[in-house]
Amino acid sequence: MLTSKQRAQLRSLSNDLDSIFQIGKGGISDEMLHQISNALEARELIKISVLENCEFSAKEASKIVAEATGSDAVSVVGRRFVLYRESKKNKRIIT
C-alpha cells in the first residue's frame, strides 16, 4: 500500500507519460492483463486509457486491473488511470 507522499511522487512522475494501453468495448482480457503485468515489470509506472465504449468506468477498470496484476492504482483522472508496481528485476523508481 502506498502512502500519500509516495502517491504524490508517483503522480508527478506520471504527468509526462503517454497511455500505453487502451481498454475498449472488448473489456479486460487475460491476455491484456498479462501484457499490463509485463509492462509494469519493465516500467514500474504505466498509464492506461479507458475508451468511451468500454463497459467500465476508469475507476472500476483501475480497481480490476490493479487487483489482477498486484499493482497499486496511483490516480484516476477522467478516462485515464496510472498503475505502479515495484519491479523485481529493473527497479528504477525510489519511493
C-alpha positions as protocol buffer text, in pm:
chain_id: "A"
residue {
  index: 1
  type: MET
  ca { x: 0 y: 0 z: 0 }
}
residue {
  index: 2
  type: LEU
  ca { x: 129 y: 343 z: -93 }
}
residue {
  index: 3
  type: THR
  ca { x: 149 y: 637 z: 145 }
}
residue {
  index: 4
  type: SER
  ca { x: 6 y: 972 z: 34 }
}
residue {
  index: 5
  type: LYS
  ca { x: 360 y: 1107 z: -6 }
}
residue {
  index: 6
  type: GLN
  ca { x: 461 y: 815 z: -231 }
}
residue {
  index: 7
  type: ARG
  ca { x: 136 y: 851 z: -427 }
}
residue {
  index: 8
  type: ALA
  ca { x: 204 y: 1224 z: -482 }
}
residue {
  index: 9
  type: GLN
  ca { x: 558 y: 1150 z: -603 }
}
residue {
  index: 10
  type: LEU
  ca { x: 433 y: 883 z: -846 }
}
residue {
  index: 11
  type: ARG
  ca { x: 154 y: 1113 z: -969 }
}
residue {
  index: 12
  type: SER
  ca { x: 410 y: 1381 z: -1054 }
}
residue {
  index: 13
  type: LEU
  ca { x: 626 y: 1125 z: -1237 }
}
residue {
  index: 14
  type: SER
  ca { x: 324 y: 1008 z: -1436 }
}
residue {
  index: 15
  type: ASN
  ca { x: 241 y: 1353 z: -1576 }
}
residue {
  index: 16
  type: ASP
  ca { x: 474 y: 1309 z: -1874 }
}
residue {
  index: 17
  type: LEU
  ca { x: 368 y: 951 z: -1950 }
}
residue {
  index: 18
  type: ASP
  ca { x: 157 y: 856 z: -2251 }
}
residue {
  index: 19
  type: SER
  ca { x: -108 y: 587 z: -2225 }
}
residue {
  index: 20
  type: ILE
  ca { x: 38 y: 256 z: -2341 }
}
residue {
  index: 21
  type: PHE
  ca { x: -286 y: 52 z: -2319 }
}
residue {
  index: 22
  type: GLN
  ca { x: -647 y: 124 z: -2408 }
}
residue {
  index: 23
  type: ILE
  ca { x: -942 y: -60 z: -2263 }
}
residue {
  index: 24
  type: GLY
  ca { x: -1236 y: -57 z: -2503 }
}
residue {
  index: 25
  type: LYS
  ca { x: -1555 y: -247 z: -2572 }
}
residue {
  index: 26
  type: GLY
  ca { x: -1365 y: -578 z: -2560 }
}
residue {
  index: 27
  type: GLY
  ca { x: -1318 y: -520 z: -2188 }
}
residue {
  index: 28
  type: ILE
  ca { x: -1028 y: -656 z: -1985 }
}
residue {
  index: 29
  type: SER
  ca { x: -899 y: -989 z: -2115 }
}
residue {
  index: 30
  type: ASP
  ca { x: -648 y: -1228 z: -1959 }
}
residue {
  index: 31
  type: GLU
  ca { x: -408 y: -1151 z: -2244 }
}
residue {
  index: 32
  type: MET
  ca { x: -433 y: -778 z: -2174 }
}
residue {
  index: 33
  type: LEU
  ca { x: -369 y: -837 z: -1803 }
}
residue {
  index: 34
  type: HIS
  ca { x: -61 y: -1043 z: -1892 }
}
residue {
  index: 35
  type: GLN
  ca { x: 72 y: -763 z: -2116 }
}
residue {
  index: 36
  type: ILE
  ca { x: 0 y: -500 z: -1848 }
}
residue {
  index: 37
  type: SER
  ca { x: 184 y: -713 z: -1591 }
}
residue {
  index: 38
  type: ASN
  ca { x: 485 y: -739 z: -1824 }
}
residue {
  index: 39
  type: ALA
  ca { x: 479 y: -362 z: -1883 }
}
residue {
  index: 40
  type: LEU
  ca { x: 469 y: -300 z: -1507 }
}
residue {
  index: 41
  type: GLU
  ca { x: 771 y: -525 z: -1458 }
}
residue {
  index: 42
  type: ALA
  ca { x: 962 y: -334 z: -1727 }
}
residue {
  index: 43
  type: ARG
  ca { x: 849 y: 23 z: -1644 }
}
residue {
  index: 44
  type: GLU
  ca { x: 701 y: 15 z: -1290 }
}
residue {
  index: 45
  type: LEU
  ca { x: 470 y: 310 z: -1369 }
}
residue {
  index: 46
  type: ILE
  ca { x: 221 y: 300 z: -1657 }
}
residue {
  index: 47
  type: LYS
  ca { x: -80 y: 499 z: -1775 }
}
residue {
  index: 48
  type: ILE
  ca { x: -389 y: 333 z: -1924 }
}
residue {
  index: 49
  type: SER
  ca { x: -683 y: 491 z: -2109 }
}
residue {
  index: 50
  type: VAL
  ca { x: -1042 y: 373 z: -2090 }
}
residue {
  index: 51
  type: LEU
  ca { x: -1234 y: 440 z: -2411 }
}
residue {
  index: 52
  type: GLU
  ca { x: -1590 y: 573 z: -2404 }
}
residue {
  index: 53
  type: ASN
  ca { x: -1734 y: 250 z: -2543 }
}
residue {
  index: 54
  type: CYS
  ca { x: -1595 y: 48 z: -2251 }
}
residue {
  index: 55
  type: GLU
  ca { x: -1843 y: -107 z: -2008 }
}
residue {
  index: 56
  type: PHE
  ca { x: -1628 y: 3 z: -1710 }
}
residue {
  index: 57
  type: SER
  ca { x: -1554 y: 349 z: -1576 }
}
residue {
  index: 58
  type: ALA
  ca { x: -1187 y: 437 z: -1535 }
}
residue {
  index: 59
  type: LYS
  ca { x: -1219 y: 391 z: -1158 }
}
residue {
  index: 60
  type: GLU
  ca { x: -1375 y: 44 z: -1193 }
}
residue {
  index: 61
  type: ALA
  ca { x: -1117 y: -60 z: -1453 }
}
residue {
  index: 62
  type: SER
  ca { x: -829 y: 62 z: -1233 }
}
residue {
  index: 63
  type: LYS
  ca { x: -953 y: -150 z: -941 }
}
residue {
  index: 64
  type: ILE
  ca { x: -994 y: -460 z: -1157 }
}
residue {
  index: 65
  type: VAL
  ca { x: -655 y: -428 z: -1328 }
}
residue {
  index: 66
  type: ALA
  ca { x: -468 y: -333 z: -1008 }
}
residue {
  index: 67
  type: GLU
  ca { x: -612 y: -632 z: -823 }
}
residue {
  index: 68
  type: ALA
  ca { x: -539 y: -873 z: -1109 }
}
residue {
  index: 69
  type: THR
  ca { x: -180 y: -753 z: -1158 }
}
residue {
  index: 70
  type: GLY
  ca { x: -87 y: -698 z: -793 }
}
residue {
  index: 71
  type: SER
  ca { x: -24 y: -330 z: -852 }
}
residue {
  index: 72
  type: ASP
  ca { x: -137 y: -6 z: -686 }
}
residue {
  index: 73
  type: ALA
  ca { x: -370 y: 240 z: -853 }
}
residue {
  index: 74
  type: VAL
  ca { x: -189 y: 574 z: -817 }
}
residue {
  index: 75
  type: SER
  ca { x: -454 y: 804 z: -963 }
}
residue {
  index: 76
  type: VAL
  ca { x: -766 y: 816 z: -1177 }
}
residue {
  index: 77
  type: VAL
  ca { x: -825 y: 1132 z: -1378 }
}
residue {
  index: 78
  type: GLY
  ca { x: -1102 y: 1147 z: -1636 }
}
residue {
  index: 79
  type: ARG
  ca { x: -1077 y: 837 z: -1854 }
}
residue {
  index: 80
  type: ARG
  ca { x: -715 y: 755 z: -1762 }
}
residue {
  index: 81
  type: PHE
  ca { x: -554 y: 585 z: -1467 }
}
residue {
  index: 82
  type: VAL
  ca { x: -199 y: 523 z: -1350 }
}
residue {
  index: 83
  type: LEU
  ca { x: -68 y: 199 z: -1203 }
}
residue {
  index: 84
  type: TYR
  ca { x: 253 y: 132 z: -1008 }
}
residue {
  index: 85
  type: ARG
  ca { x: 419 y: -195 z: -916 }
}
residue {
  index: 86
  type: GLU
  ca { x: 775 y: -224 z: -794 }
}
residue {
  index: 87
  type: SER
  ca { x: 985 y: -422 z: -1040 }
}
residue {
  index: 88
  type: LYS
  ca { x: 1161 y: -734 z: -914 }
}
residue {
  index: 89
  type: LYS
  ca { x: 1447 y: -709 z: -1166 }
}
residue {
  index: 90
  type: ASN
  ca { x: 1461 y: -349 z: -1302 }
}
residue {
  index: 91
  type: LYS
  ca { x: 1392 y: -126 z: -1003 }
}
residue {
  index: 92
  type: ARG
  ca { x: 1404 y: 234 z: -1128 }
}
residue {
  index: 93
  type: ILE
  ca { x: 1173 y: 438 z: -911 }
}
residue {
  index: 94
  type: ILE
  ca { x: 1267 y: 502 z: -549 }
}
residue {
  index: 95
  type: THR
  ca { x: 954 y: 564 z: -341 }
}
